[in-house]
Amino acid sequence: MTESSFPWEREALEFVRDQFPSNEPYRAWANFEFIGDDGSINEVDLLVFTPQGIFLIEIKSRPGRLCGDVGTWTWETQGKPPATVDNPLFLANSKAKKLRSLLSRQKAAKNKGGVPWIDAVVFCSAEDLKFELQGTAANCVRLRDTETRSGIMGTIRRRECPGLRDKVSDRYDRPAAKIVAQAMEQAGIRQSQKSRKVSDYLLENLIDEGPGYQDWQATHSTLKNVRRRVRIYNVRTGAGQDERDTIARAARREAELLETLQHPGILRREGFTEHELGPALIFEHDPMAVRLDHYLASRGDSLSMAERVNLMRQTADVVRFTHPKRVVHRSLAPQSILVYTDAEKGV
């Protein structure tokens, strides 16, 4: 579709392109986005059709050391603080399912036998990565191919990849490749910026998503140092006016409710707007903030008792503040608590 704007991602794609088979039914699409049936924005680094299967490949190019478990990964790169993130395979798998659902609704797929299963794979492309994921944590994760190691090209050429389904019953031949290509065209999948701006903010990185919403890190279109968190309430494709109105009312209620919750421990709402994908709330955002579950995964063992008590006290203080206002906190969890370090106040 288009070249990546990131040099490390372009280099990873070049590694695949240089070795990618040129014969049918091999095909590939790089750097595109699509709107899922649920109204969500989904970015895809690389999609390849091969006789062994269709692979949606998420590229991660951070160098250094990678360790972790099935749920979270921690990257340790020289000169930078450790970065703990969710296992990207979960998001890639979600994108693969949404993409197949979208393609299956197209005329080409309905008339000619449907779209085969799409497998999700993560390609860690840094050349000297110290890879320490073990067992199921390494499922569907591939490195660069070397003389002694099968990597991403081994998956593309021979379906060599731990964690993939052993038995492939779907058809991955030239007619199936044509169906997928036509469905991609009919779905209007292309590089697009039209849906990537909310108010004066350009959506950059997906921070979080859940049932019915996506949270994005966004940068002001002219004030490049101004960053915000944008929550879009997704409206699914084909939703009727009643459903759209219900989602709009829910978003408006949250916007009004947040106006009454002025507290240092609660993200401040800074805007509310309508967007073609659904209503959107704009929140303050500290790019250095870390989710509590990620913070504990990387620093939990080193926290003192005083720091642990302080985290609990601050969380309890927010709960105590919201209860008299009849605000429930059913989604209160480590994933919804942000931690940042203040030079003067500590954590």
ZAGUSE-359638 format. One record per residue: residue number from 1; x, y, z of N, C-alpha, C in turn. Coordinates in steps of 0.1 Angstrom, whole numbers, always signed. Layout:
k / nx / ny / nz / cax / cay / caz / cx / cy / cz
NUM / X / Y / Z / X / Y / Z / X / Y / Z
...
! end
This chain:
k / nx / ny / nz / cax / cay / caz / cx / cy / cz
1 / +8 / -12 / +0 / +0 / +0 / +0 / +9 / +13 / +0
2 / +18 / +13 / +9 / +27 / +25 / +10 / +39 / +21 / +18
3 / +50 / +30 / +17 / +62 / +28 / +24 / +60 / +32 / +39
4 / +66 / +26 / +48 / +65 / +30 / +62 / +73 / +43 / +64
5 / +68 / +51 / +74 / +75 / +64 / +77 / +86 / +62 / +87
6 / +87 / +49 / +92 / +97 / +46 / +102 / +109 / +38 / +96
7 / +121 / +43 / +97 / +132 / +36 / +91 / +134 / +22 / +95
8 / +132 / +19 / +108 / +134 / +5 / +113 / +123 / -4 / +107
9 / +111 / +1 / +105 / +101 / -7 / +99 / +103 / -9 / +84
10 / +108 / +1 / +77 / +112 / +0 / +63 / +123 / -11 / +62
11 / +132 / -11 / +71 / +143 / -21 / +70 / +138 / -35 / +72
12 / +129 / -36 / +82 / +123 / -50 / +84 / +115 / -54 / +72
13 / +108 / -45 / +65 / +100 / -49 / +53 / +109 / -52 / +42
14 / +121 / -45 / +41 / +130 / -48 / +31 / +136 / -62 / +32
15 / +138 / -66 / +45 / +143 / -80 / +48 / +134 / -90 / +42
16 / +121 / -88 / +44 / +111 / -97 / +39 / +110 / -96 / +24
17 / +110 / -84 / +18 / +108 / -82 / +4 / +120 / -88 / -4
18 / +132 / -87 / +1 / +143 / -92 / -6 / +143 / -108 / -8
19 / +136 / -114 / +1 / +135 / -129 / +0 / +121 / -134 / -3
20 / +112 / -125 / -6 / +98 / -129 / -8 / +97 / -136 / -22
21 / +90 / -147 / -23 / +89 / -154 / -36 / +81 / -145 / -45
22 / +85 / -146 / -58 / +78 / -137 / -68 / +68 / -145 / -76
23 / +66 / -158 / -73 / +56 / -165 / -81 / +42 / -166 / -74
24 / +32 / -168 / -82 / +19 / -170 / -76 / +19 / -183 / -68
25 / +10 / -184 / -57 / +1 / -174 / -53 / +6 / -164 / -42
26 / +19 / -162 / -41 / +24 / -153 / -31 / +20 / -139 / -34
27 / +15 / -132 / -24 / +11 / -118 / -25 / +13 / -111 / -12
28 / +15 / -98 / -12 / +18 / -91 / +1 / +12 / -77 / +0
29 / +7 / -72 / +12 / +2 / -58 / +13 / +9 / -53 / +26
30 / +14 / -41 / +25 / +22 / -35 / +36 / +16 / -21 / +40
31 / +16 / -18 / +53 / +12 / -5 / +58 / -1 / +0 / +53
32 / -12 / -7 / +58 / -25 / -2 / +54 / -34 / -2 / +67
33 / -45 / +4 / +66 / -54 / +5 / +77 / -68 / +1 / +72
34 / -76 / -4 / +81 / -90 / -7 / +78 / -99 / -4 / +90
35 / -112 / -2 / +87 / -122 / +0 / +97 / -129 / -13 / +99
36 / -128 / -18 / +111 / -135 / -31 / +114 / -150 / -30 / +115
37 / -157 / -41 / +115 / -171 / -41 / +116 / -176 / -34 / +129
38 / -168 / -34 / +139 / -171 / -28 / +151 / -168 / -13 / +151
39 / -163 / -7 / +140 / -160 / +7 / +139 / -146 / +10 / +144
40 / -138 / +0 / +147 / -124 / +3 / +152 / -115 / +6 / +141
41 / -104 / +14 / +144 / -94 / +16 / +134 / -83 / +6 / +136
42 / -78 / -1 / +126 / -68 / -12 / +127 / -57 / -9 / +117
43 / -45 / -8 / +122 / -33 / -6 / +114 / -26 / -20 / +112
44 / -22 / -23 / +100 / -15 / -35 / +97 / -2 / -32 / +91
45 / +9 / -38 / +96 / +22 / -37 / +91 / +24 / -45 / +78
46 / +20 / -57 / +78 / +22 / -66 / +67 / +12 / -77 / +67
47 / +6 / -80 / +55 / -3 / -91 / +53 / +3 / -99 / +41
48 / +5 / -112 / +43 / +11 / -120 / +32 / +1 / -132 / +29
49 / -1 / -135 / +16 / -8 / -147 / +12 / +2 / -156 / +7
50 / +2 / -169 / +12 / +12 / -179 / +8 / +5 / -192 / +6
51 / +11 / -202 / +0 / +4 / -215 / -1 / +3 / -222 / +12
52 / +10 / -216 / +22 / +10 / -222 / +36 / -1 / -215 / +45
53 / -6 / -204 / +40 / -16 / -197 / +49 / -15 / -182 / +46
54 / -24 / -175 / +52 / -24 / -160 / +52 / -19 / -156 / +66
55 / -9 / -147 / +66 / -3 / -142 / +79 / -4 / -127 / +80
56 / -10 / -123 / +91 / -10 / -109 / +94 / +2 / -107 / +104
57 / +12 / -99 / +99 / +25 / -98 / +106 / +26 / -85 / +113
58 / +27 / -85 / +126 / +30 / -73 / +134 / +45 / -71 / +136
59 / +51 / -60 / +132 / +65 / -58 / +132 / +69 / -50 / +145
60 / +78 / -56 / +153 / +84 / -49 / +164 / +99 / -49 / +162
61 / +104 / -37 / +162 / +119 / -35 / +158 / +128 / -31 / +170
62 / +123 / -31 / +182 / +131 / -26 / +193 / +143 / -35 / +195
63 / +155 / -30 / +196 / +167 / -38 / +199 / +169 / -41 / +214
64 / +180 / -48 / +217 / +183 / -50 / +232 / +179 / -64 / +236
65 / +172 / -65 / +248 / +168 / -77 / +254 / +153 / -78 / +256
66 / +147 / -89 / +252 / +133 / -91 / +253 / +130 / -103 / +262
67 / +123 / -100 / +273 / +119 / -111 / +282 / +104 / -109 / +286
68 / +98 / -118 / +293 / +84 / -117 / +298 / +77 / -130 / +298
69 / +64 / -129 / +298 / +55 / -141 / +298 / +44 / -139 / +287
70 / +34 / -148 / +288 / +24 / -148 / +278 / +16 / -134 / +278
71 / +15 / -128 / +290 / +7 / -116 / +291 / +15 / -103 / +288
72 / +27 / -102 / +293 / +34 / -89 / +291 / +49 / -92 / +287
73 / +54 / -83 / +279 / +68 / -83 / +275 / +75 / -71 / +281
74 / +88 / -73 / +284 / +96 / -62 / +288 / +108 / -61 / +279
75 / +110 / -49 / +273 / +122 / -46 / +265 / +132 / -38 / +273
76 / +144 / -43 / +272 / +155 / -35 / +279 / +165 / -31 / +268
77 / +166 / -18 / +265 / +174 / -12 / +255 / +184 / -3 / +261
78 / +197 / -5 / +257 / +207 / +4 / +263 / +204 / +19 / +261
79 / +206 / +26 / +273 / +204 / +40 / +272 / +189 / +44 / +274
80 / +180 / +35 / +275 / +166 / +38 / +277 / +160 / +30 / +289
81 / +150 / +36 / +296 / +144 / +28 / +307 / +137 / +16 / +301
82 / +136 / +5 / +309 / +128 / -7 / +305 / +114 / -3 / +301
83 / +109 / -9 / +290 / +95 / -7 / +286 / +87 / -20 / +286
84 / +76 / -20 / +294 / +68 / -31 / +295 / +55 / -29 / +288
85 / +51 / -38 / +279 / +39 / -37 / +271 / +31 / -50 / +271
86 / +19 / -49 / +267 / +11 / -62 / +265 / +18 / -70 / +253
87 / +17 / -83 / +254 / +21 / -91 / +243 / +14 / -87 / +231
88 / +21 / -82 / +220 / +15 / -77 / +208 / +7 / -87 / +200
89 / +9 / -100 / +203 / +2 / -111 / +196 / -13 / -109 / +198
90 / -17 / -105 / +210 / -32 / -104 / +213 / -38 / -94 / +204
91 / -32 / -82 / +202 / -38 / -72 / +193 / -37 / -77 / +178
92 / -26 / -83 / +175 / -25 / -88 / +161 / -35 / -99 / +158
93 / -38 / -107 / +167 / -48 / -117 / +166 / -62 / -111 / +164
94 / -65 / -101 / +172 / -77 / -93 / +171 / -79 / -87 / +157
95 / -68 / -81 / +152 / -68 / -75 / +139 / -71 / -85 / +128
96 / -65 / -97 / +129 / -66 / -108 / +119 / -81 / -112 / +119
97 / -87 / -114 / +130 / -101 / -118 / +130 / -110 / -107 / +124
98 / -108 / -94 / +128 / -116 / -83 / +122 / -114 / -82 / +107
99 / -101 / -84 / +102 / -99 / -83 / +88 / -106 / -94 / +80
100 / -105 / -106 / +86 / -112 / -117 / +79 / -127 / -115 / +78
101 / -132 / -110 / +89 / -147 / -107 / +90 / -151 / -97 / +79
102 / -142 / -86 / +78 / -145 / -76 / +68 / -144 / -81 / +54
103 / -134 / -89 / +51 / -132 / -94 / +38 / -143 / -104 / +34
104 / -147 / -111 / +44 / -157 / -122 / +41 / -171 / -116 / +37
105 / -173 / -103 / +41 / -186 / -97 / +37 / -186 / -91 / +23
106 / -174 / -91 / +16 / -173 / -85 / +3 / -179 / -95 / -8
107 / -183 / -89 / -19 / -189 / -96 / -29 / -181 / -108 / -34
108 / -168 / -105 / -36 / -159 / -116 / -42 / -158 / -128 / -33
109 / -158 / -126 / -20 / -158 / -137 / -10 / -171 / -144 / -9
110 / -182 / -137 / -10 / -195 / -144 / -9 / -198 / -152 / -21
111 / -193 / -148 / -33 / -196 / -155 / -45 / -187 / -166 / -48
112 / -175 / -166 / -42 / -165 / -176 / -47 / -159 / -184 / -35
113 / -166 / -186 / -24 / -161 / -195 / -15 / -155 / -190 / -2
114 / -155 / -177 / +0 / -151 / -172 / +13 / -136 / -169 / +14
115 / -132 / -164 / +25 / -118 / -160 / +28 / -112 / -170 / +38
116 / -101 / -176 / +35 / -94 / -185 / +44 / -91 / -179 / +57
117 / -87 / -187 / +67 / -83 / -183 / +80 / -70 / -174 / +79
118 / -69 / -164 / +88 / -58 / -155 / +88 / -51 / -157 / +101
119 / -38 / -161 / +101 / -30 / -163 / +113 / -23 / -150 / +116
120 / -21 / -148 / +129 / -14 / -136 / +134 / +0 / -140 / +138
121 / +10 / -133 / +134 / +24 / -135 / +138 / +31 / -122 / +141
122 / +40 / -123 / +151 / +48 / -111 / +155 / +62 / -113 / +150
123 / +68 / -103 / +143 / +81 / -104 / +137 / +90 / -94 / +145
124 / +99 / -99 / +154 / +108 / -91 / +161 / +121 / -89 / +152
125 / +122 / -78 / +146 / +131 / -77 / +135 / +145 / -72 / +138
126 / +148 / -67 / +150 / +161 / -62 / +154 / +172 / -73 / +152
127 / +183 / -70 / +145 / +193 / -80 / +142 / +199 / -87 / +154
128 / +203 / -79 / +164 / +210 / -85 / +175 / +201 / -86 / +188
129 / +189 / -88 / +186 / +179 / -89 / +197 / +183 / -101 / +206
130 / +184 / -99 / +219 / +186 / -110 / +228 / +172 / -115 / +233
131 / +168 / -126 / +226 / +154 / -131 / +228 / +154 / -141 / +239
132 / +146 / -138 / +249 / +145 / -147 / +261 / +131 / -151 / +264
133 / +122 / -149 / +255 / +108 / -155 / +257 / +109 / -170 / +257
134 / +102 / -177 / +265 / +102 / -191 / +266 / +88 / -197 / +265
135 / +87 / -209 / +261 / +75 / -217 / +261 / +64 / -210 / +253
136 / +52 / -209 / +259 / +40 / -203 / +252 / +42 / -188 / +250
137 / +50 / -182 / +258 / +53 / -168 / +256 / +59 / -165 / +242
138 / +65 / -175 / +237 / +72 / -173 / +223 / +63 / -178 / +212
139 / +51 / -182 / +215 / +42 / -187 / +204 / +40 / -176 / +194
140 / +41 / -180 / +181 / +38 / -171 / +170 / +47 / -159 / +169
141 / +59 / -160 / +175 / +68 / -149 / +175 / +80 / -154 / +166
142 / +84 / -146 / +157 / +95 / -149 / +148 / +106 / -139 / +148
143 / +119 / -143 / +146 / +130 / -134 / +145 / +135 / -134 / +130
144 / +146 / -128 / +128 / +152 / -129 / +115 / +158 / -143 / +112
145 / +157 / -147 / +100 / +163 / -160 / +96 / +178 / -159 / +95
146 / +185 / -169 / +100 / +200 / -170 / +98 / +203 / -183 / +93
147 / +216 / -186 / +91 / +220 / -199 / +86 / +217 / -210 / +95
148 / +215 / -207 / +108 / +213 / -218 / +118 / +199 / -217 / +124
149 / +191 / -207 / +120 / +178 / -205 / +126 / +167 / -201 / +116
150 / +156 / -208 / +117 / +144 / -205 / +108 / +137 / -193 / +115
151 / +133 / -183 / +107 / +126 / -172 / +113 / +114 / -168 / +105
152 / +112 / -155 / +102 / +100 / -151 / +96 / +98 / -157 / +82
153 / +109 / -158 / +75 / +108 / -164 / +61 / +105 / -179 / +62
154 / +109 / -185 / +72 / +105 / -199 / +74 / +90 / -201 / +76
155 / +84 / -191 / +82 / +70 / -191 / +84 / +63 / -188 / +71
156 / +68 / -178 / +63 / +62 / -175 / +50 / +63 / -186 / +40
157 / +75 / -192 / +40 / +78 / -202 / +30 / +73 / -216 / +34
158 / +74 / -220 / +47 / +71 / -233 / +51 / +62 / -235 / +63
159 / +56 / -224 / +67 / +47 / -224 / +79 / +54 / -229 / +92
160 / +67 / -227 / +93 / +74 / -230 / +105 / +73 / -219 / +115
161 / +65 / -222 / +125 / +63 / -212 / +136 / +56 / -219 / +148
162 / +62 / -218 / +160 / +56 / -224 / +171 / +43 / -216 / +175
163 / +33 / -224 / +178 / +20 / -218 / +182 / +9 / -218 / +171
164 / +13 / -220 / +158 / +3 / -220 / +148 / -4 / -233 / +148
165 / -16 / -232 / +142 / -24 / -245 / +140 / -16 / -255 / +133
166 / -16 / -268 / +137 / -9 / -278 / +131 / -16 / -282 / +117
167 / -29 / -283 / +117 / -36 / -287 / +105 / -42 / -275 / +98
168 / -39 / -274 / +86 / -45 / -263 / +78 / -54 / -269 / +68
169 / -67 / -267 / +69 / -77 / -273 / +61 / -82 / -263 / +50
170 / -80 / -250 / +52 / -84 / -241 / +42 / -76 / -241 / +29
171 / -81 / -236 / +18 / -74 / -236 / +5 / -66 / -223 / +4
172 / -53 / -224 / +1 / -45 / -213 / -1 / -38 / -214 / -15
173 / -46 / -213 / -25 / -40 / -215 / -39 / -43 / -202 / -47
174 / -40 / -202 / -60 / -41 / -190 / -68 / -55 / -185 / -68
175 / -66 / -193 / -70 / -79 / -187 / -70 / -83 / -181 / -56
176 / -78 / -187 / -45 / -81 / -181 / -32 / -73 / -168 / -30
177 / -61 / -167 / -36 / -54 / -154 / -36 / -61 / -143 / -43
178 / -67 / -147 / -54 / -74 / -137 / -62 / -87 / -132 / -55
179 / -93 / -141 / -48 / -105 / -138 / -40 / -101 / -127 / -29
180 / -90 / -130 / -22 / -85 / -121 / -12 / -82 / -108 / -17
181 / -75 / -107 / -29 / -71 / -95 / -35 / -83 / -87 / -39
182 / -93 / -93 / -45 / -105 / -86 / -49 / -113 / -81 / -37
183 / -113 / -89 / -26 / -120 / -85 / -14 / -113 / -73 / -8
184 / -100 / -73 / -8 / -93 / -61 / -3 / -96 / -49 / -11
185 / -97 / -50 / -24 / -101 / -39 / -32 / -115 / -34 / -30
186 / -124 / -44 / -29 / -139 / -41 / -27 / -141 / -35 / -13
187 / -133 / -38 / -3 / -135 / -33 / +11 / -129 / -19 / +12
188 / -122 / -14 / +1 / -117 / -1 / +2 / -105 / +1 / +11
189 / -98 / -10 / +13 / -86 / -10 / +22 / -75 / -2 / +15
190 / -70 / +8 / +21 / -59 / +16 / +15 / -53 / +25 / +26
191 / -42 / +31 / +23 / -36 / +40 / +32 / -45 / +53 / +33
192 / -50 / +57 / +44 / -59 / +68 / +46 / -56 / +75 / +58
193 / -57 / +88 / +57 / -56 / +97 / +69 / -69 / +103 / +73
194 / -79 / +101 / +65 / -92 / +108 / +67 / -98 / +105 / +81
195 / -96 / +92 / +86 / -102 / +89 / +99 / -92 / +90 / +110
196 / -80 / +96 / +108 / -70 / +96 / +118 / -69 / +109 / +125
197 / -79 / +118 / +124 / -78 / +131 / +131 / -91 / +133 / +138
198 / -90 / +137 / +151 / -101 / +140 / +159 / -100 / +154 / +165
199 / -109 / +163 / +161 / -108 / +177 / +164 / -94 / +182 / +159
200 / -86 / +188 / +167 / -73 / +193 / +163 / -62 / +183 / +165
201 / -65 / +171 / +168 / -55 / +161 / +172 / -53 / +150 / +162
202 / -41 / +146 / +159 / -38 / +135 / +149 / -36 / +123 / +158
203 / -43 / +112 / +155 / -42 / +100 / +162 / -29 / +93 / +158
204 / -21 / +88 / +167 / -8 / +83 / +164 / -7 / +68 / +168
205 / -7 / +65 / +181 / -5 / +52 / +186 / -17 / +47 / +194
206 / -21 / +35 / +191 / -32 / +29 / +199 / -27 / +26 / +213
207 / -33 / +31 / +223 / -29 / +29 / +237 / -36 / +17 / +243
208 / -49 / +17 / +241 / -58 / +6 / +247 / -71 / +5 / +239
209 / -77 / -7 / +240 / -90 / -8 / +235 / -98 / -18 / +243
210 / -111 / -17 / +242 / -120 / -26 / +250 / -133 / -26 / +242
211 / -143 / -33 / +248 / -156 / -34 / +242 / -162 / -20 / +239
212 / -162 / -17 / +226 / -169 / -4 / +222 / -160 / +8 / +222
213 / -147 / +7 / +225 / -139 / +19 / +225 / -125 / +16 / +221
214 / -118 / +27 / +217 / -103 / +27 / +215 / -97 / +39 / +221
215 / -86 / +38 / +228 / -79 / +50 / +233 / -66 / +52 / +225
216 / -64 / +64 / +220 / -53 / +67 / +212 / -44 / +78 / +218
217 / -31 / +77 / +216 / -22 / +89 / +219 / -23 / +98 / +207
218 / -25 / +111 / +209 / -27 / +120 / +198 / -19 / +132 / +200
219 / -14 / +138 / +189 / -6 / +151 / +190 / -14 / +162 / +183
220 / -13 / +174 / +188 / -20 / +185 / +182 / -14 / +188 / +168
221 / -23 / +191 / +159 / -19 / +192 / +145 / -9 / +204 / +142
222 / -9 / +214 / +151 / +1 / +225 / +149 / +10 / +226 / +161
223 / +6 / +223 / +173 / +14 / +224 / +185 / +20 / +210 / +188
224 / +31 / +207 / +182 / +36 / +193 / +182 / +40 / +188 / +196
225 / +42 / +197 / +205 / +46 / +192 / +219 / +33 / +189 / +227
226 / +22 / +192 / +222 / +9 / +190 / +230 / +3 / +176 / +226
227 / +3 / +168 / +236 / -2 / +154 / +234 / -14 / +151 / +243
228 / -24 / +144 / +238 / -36 / +141 / +245 / -39 / +126 / +243
229 / -48 / +121 / +252 / -54 / +108 / +250 / -68 / +109 / +245
230 / -71 / +103 / +234 / -84 / +104 / +227 / -91 / +91 / +228
231 / -103 / +91 / +233 / -111 / +79 / +234 / -123 / +80 / +224
232 / -123 / +71 / +214 / -134 / +70 / +204 / -143 / +59 / +208
233 / -156 / +62 / +209 / -167 / +52 / +211 / -171 / +47 / +198
234 / -166 / +35 / +194 / -168 / +30 / +181 / -183 / +26 / +179
235 / -187 / +29 / +167 / -201 / +26 / +162 / -199 / +15 / +151
236 / -205 / +4 / +153 / -202 / -7 / +144 / -208 / -4 / +130
237 / -203 / -11 / +120 / -208 / -9 / +107 / -222 / -15 / +106
238 / -231 / -7 / +100 / -245 / -12 / +99 / -253 / -8 / +110
239 / -248 / -1 / +120 / -256 / +3 / +132 / -268 / +12 / +128
240 / -279 / +9 / +133 / -291 / +18 / +131 / -290 / +31 / +139
241 / -300 / +40 / +136 / -299 / +53 / +142 / -302 / +51 / +157
242 / -310 / +42 / +162 / -313 / +40 / +176 / -300 / +36 / +183
243 / -292 / +27 / +177 / -280 / +23 / +183 / -270 / +34 / +184
244 / -269 / +42 / +173 / -260 / +53 / +173 / -264 / +63 / +183
245 / -277 / +66 / +185 / -281 / +75 / +195 / -278 / +71 / +209
246 / -279 / +57 / +211 / -276 / +52 / +225 / -261 / +54 / +228
247 / -253 / +51 / +218 / -238 / +53 / +221 / -235 / +68 / +223
248 / -241 / +76 / +215 / -239 / +91 / +217 / -243 / +96 / +231
249 / -255 / +91 / +236 / -259 / +95 / +249 / -250 / +90 / +260
250 / -245 / +77 / +258 / -236 / +72 / +268 / -223 / +80 / +269
251 / -218 / +84 / +257 / -205 / +92 / +257 / -208 / +105 / +263
252 / -219 / +111 / +260 / -222 / +124 / +265 / -224 / +124 / +281
253 / -230 / +113 / +285 / -231 / +111 / +300 / -218 / +111 / +307
254 / -208 / +103 / +300 / -195 / +102 / +306 / -188 / +116 / +306
255 / -190 / +123 / +295 / -184 / +137 / +294 / -189 / +146 / +305
256 / -202 / +145 / +307 / -208 / +154 / +318 / -204 / +149 / +332
257 / -203 / +136 / +334 / -200 / +131 / +347 / -185 / +135 / +350
258 / -176 / +134 / +341 / -162 / +137 / +343 / -161 / +152 / +347
259 / -170 / +160 / +343 / -170 / +175 / +346 / -171 / +177 / +361
260 / -178 / +167 / +368 / -180 / +168 / +383 / -168 / +161 / +390
261 / -159 / +154 / +383 / -149 / +147 / +390 / -135 / +153 / +388
262 / -134 / +165 / +394 / -121 / +172 / +394 / -113 / +168 / +405
263 / -103 / +159 / +402 / -95 / +154 / +413 / -81 / +151 / +407
264 / -70 / +153 / +414 / -57 / +151 / +408 / -54 / +137 / +404
265 / -62 / +127 / +410 / -60 / +113 / +406 / -69 / +108 / +395
266 / -76 / +117 / +389 / -85 / +113 / +378 / -81 / +121 / +365
267 / -80 / +114 / +354 / -76 / +121 / +342 / -87 / +132 / +339
268 / -82 / +143 / +335 / -91 / +155 / +333 / -96 / +154 / +318
269 / -109 / +156 / +317 / -114 / +156 / +303 / -112 / +170 / +298
270 / -107 / +171 / +286 / -104 / +184 / +280 / -113 / +187 / +267
271 / -121 / +178 / +263 / -129 / +180 / +251 / -139 / +169 / +249
272 / -149 / +172 / +241 / -159 / +162 / +237 / -163 / +166 / +223
273 / -162 / +157 / +213 / -165 / +160 / +199 / -171 / +148 / +192
274 / -177 / +151 / +181 / -183 / +140 / +172 / -173 / +137 / +162
275 / -172 / +124 / +158 / -163 / +120 / +148 / -170 / +110 / +139
276 / -165 / +108 / +127 / -172 / +99 / +118 / -173 / +84 / +123
277 / -164 / +81 / +132 / -164 / +67 / +137 / -172 / +66 / +150
278 / -175 / +78 / +156 / -183 / +78 / +168 / -179 / +89 / +177
279 / -186 / +92 / +188 / -183 / +102 / +197 / -169 / +101 / +203
280 / -162 / +112 / +206 / -148 / +111 / +211 / -146 / +120 / +223
281 / -140 / +115 / +233 / -135 / +123 / +245 / -120 / +125 / +244
282 / -116 / +137 / +247 / -102 / +141 / +247 / -98 / +143 / +262
283 / -87 / +136 / +266 / -82 / +136 / +279 / -68 / +142 / +280
284 / -64 / +147 / +291 / -50 / +150 / +293 / -42 / +138 / +292
285 / -29 / +139 / +289 / -21 / +127 / +287 / -6 / +130 / +290
286 / -1 / +121 / +298 / +14 / +122 / +301 / +20 / +110 / +294
287 / +28 / +112 / +284 / +34 / +101 / +276 / +43 / +92 / +285
288 / +48 / +97 / +297 / +57 / +90 / +305 / +49 / +81 / +315
289 / +36 / +83 / +316 / +28 / +75 / +325 / +28 / +60 / +321
290 / +27 / +51 / +331 / +28 / +37 / +328 / +16 / +30 / +335
291 / +10 / +20 / +328 / -1 / +13 / +334 / +4 / +6 / +346
292 / -4 / +5 / +357 / +0 / -1 / +369 / +5 / -16 / +367
293 / -2 / -24 / +359 / +2 / -38 / +357 / +15 / -38 / +351
294 / +18 / -29 / +341 / +31 / -29 / +335 / +42 / -24 / +345
295 / +38 / -14 / +353 / +48 / -9 / +363 / +52 / -20 / +373
296 / +42 / -28 / +377 / +45 / -38 / +387 / +53 / -49 / +380
297 / +51 / -52 / +368 / +58 / -63 / +361 / +73 / -59 / +360
298 / +76 / -46 / +358 / +90 / -42 / +356 / +97 / -38 / +369
299 / +89 / -32 / +378 / +95 / -27 / +390 / +89 / -32 / +403
300 / +80 / -41 / +402 / +73 / -45 / +414 / +82 / -51 / +425
301 / +92 / -59 / +421 / +101 / -65 / +431 / +109 / -55 / +438
302 / +112 / -43 / +432 / +120 / -33 / +439 / +113 / -23 / +447
303 / +100 / -23 / +447 / +92 / -13 / +454 / +93 / -15 / +469
304 / +96 / -4 / +477 / +96 / -5 / +491 / +82 / -6 / +497
305 / +81 / -10 / +509 / +68 / -11 / +516 / +61 / +3 / +516
306 / +68 / +13 / +518 / +62 / +27 / +518 / +57 / +30 / +504
307 / +64 / +26 / +493 / +59 / +29 / +480 / +46 / +21 / +477
308 / +46 / +9 / +481 / +34 / +0 / +479 / +22 / +6 / +486
309 / +24 / +10 / +499 / +13 / +16 / +506 / +9 / +29 / +500
310 / +18 / +37 / +495 / +15 / +50 / +488 / +6 / +48 / +476
311 / +9 / +37 / +468 / +1 / +34 / +456 / -13 / +31 / +460
312 / -14 / +22 / +471 / -28 / +18 / +475 / -35 / +30 / +481
313 / -28 / +39 / +488 / -35 / +50 / +495 / -40 / +60 / +484
314 / -33 / +62 / +474 / -37 / +71 / +463 / -49 / +66 / +456
315 / -49 / +52 / +453 / -60 / +46 / +447 / -73 / +47 / +455
316 / -71 / +44 / +468 / -83 / +44 / +477 / -88 / +58 / +479
317 / -79 / +68 / +478 / -84 / +82 / +479 / -93 / +86 / +468
318 / -89 / +81 / +456 / -98 / +84 / +444 / -112 / +77 / +446
319 / -111 / +65 / +450 / -124 / +57 / +452 / -133 / +64 / +462
320 / -127 / +69 / +473 / -134 / +76 / +484 / -140 / +89 / +478
321 / -133 / +96 / +469 / -138 / +108 / +463 / -150 / +106 / +454
322 / -150 / +94 / +447 / -160 / +92 / +437 / -173 / +86 / +443
323 / -172 / +79 / +454 / -184 / +72 / +459 / -195 / +81 / +463
324 / -192 / +92 / +470 / -204 / +101 / +474 / -210 / +107 / +461
325 / -204 / +107 / +450 / -209 / +112 / +438 / -217 / +102 / +430
326 / -219 / +90 / +436 / -226 / +79 / +430 / -220 / +74 / +418
327 / -206 / +74 / +418 / -199 / +68 / +406 / -194 / +54 / +410
328 / -197 / +44 / +402 / -192 / +31 / +405 / -180 / +29 / +397
329 / -172 / +19 / +401 / -159 / +17 / +395 / -157 / +2 / +391
330 / -166 / -3 / +383 / -166 / -17 / +379 / -154 / -20 / +371
331 / -148 / -10 / +364 / -136 / -13 / +355 / -123 / -10 / +363
332 / -124 / -7 / +375 / -111 / -4 / +383 / -103 / -17 / +384
333 / -91 / -16 / +378 / -82 / -27 / +377 / -68 / -21 / +374
334 / -57 / -29 / +376 / -44 / -24 / +373 / -42 / -18 / +359
335 / -50 / -24 / +350 / -49 / -20 / +336 / -55 / -6 / +334
336 / -63 / -1 / +343 / -70 / +12 / +342 / -64 / +23 / +351
337 / -53 / +19 / +358 / -46 / +29 / +367 / -32 / +32 / +361
338 / -30 / +45 / +360 / -17 / +50 / +354 / -8 / +55 / +365
339 / +5 / +52 / +364 / +15 / +55 / +374 / +26 / +64 / +367
340 / +29 / +75 / +374 / +40 / +83 / +369 / +49 / +87 / +381
341 / +61 / +91 / +378 / +70 / +94 / +389 / +73 / +109 / +389
342 / +70 / +116 / +400 / +73 / +130 / +401 / +86 / +132 / +409
343 / +95 / +140 / +404 / +108 / +142 / +410 / +107 / +146 / +425
344 / +96 / +154 / +428 / +95 / +159 / +441 / +86 / +150 / +450
345 / +75 / +145 / +444 / +65 / +138 / +452 / +67 / +123 / +452
346 / +76 / +118 / +443 / +78 / +104 / +442 / +67 / +98 / +433
347 / +64 / +85 / +435 / +54 / +78 / +427 / +40 / +83 / +429
! end
